[in-house]
C-alpha cells in the first residue's frame, strides 16, 4: 500500500501544479518549457508506475459488491473514454467542442471501473482519478496549454477514433495479463 500512496501523491502532486496560479509559469521560467515538460512527464510516469506496483500488492479485500451492470458498462464506455483522451492531444473538432476531453475521458474510465470493481485496490486507484478529474473540470478556467494549438481537421478526429479503438482492442486482449482481470 505504501507504493500506491506514494504513487498517488507523486502523480497528483505533479498534476496539481498547473492548478496553482502562476506556479507552472514560474517553473517554466526557471527550467524552460521542455525541461519542465520532461520533469512533469517523469513525475507522472513514476507516479503511475508506483500506483500499478502498489495496486498489485494490495490484498483483494472487497468493500462492496460490484454493480451488476458495471462490467458491461465499462466495456461499452471505455472506447469513448480512450477516444476522448487521445483527441485531447490532437487538433480535433472533438477538442474544440468538448471543453475537457482528457478529463472527461479519465472520469469515464475511473467511474466505470469503480462500478465494475468493489475491491480496496480498485477504489484506491480509481476514486482519486475520478475526484481529481471532476474537481479539475470545475476549477479550471481556460488556460493556455503547453501543447501547440492548431486548426482542427477532420483527419485528426478520424485518427483519434482509430487510435482510441486500437488502444481499446489492445486493452481488451491484454487486460488480464496486465491487470489480472481478463475481459475476454
ZIRA-V158471 format. One record per run of one state. SS is the DSSP state (@ for helix, = for strand, . for the rest). FROM is the first residue (numbers start at 0). LEN is the number of residues. If there is no record, write none. Layout:
# ZIRA-V158471
SS & FROM & LEN
SS & FROM & LEN
This chain:
# ZIRA-V158471
. & 0 & 1
@ & 1 & 18
. & 19 & 3
@ & 22 & 9
. & 31 & 1
@ & 32 & 25
. & 57 & 4
= & 61 & 1
. & 62 & 7
@ & 69 & 18
. & 87 & 5
@ & 92 & 5
. & 97 & 3
@ & 100 & 16
. & 116 & 2
= & 118 & 1
@ & 119 & 20
. & 139 & 14
@ & 153 & 26
. & 179 & 5
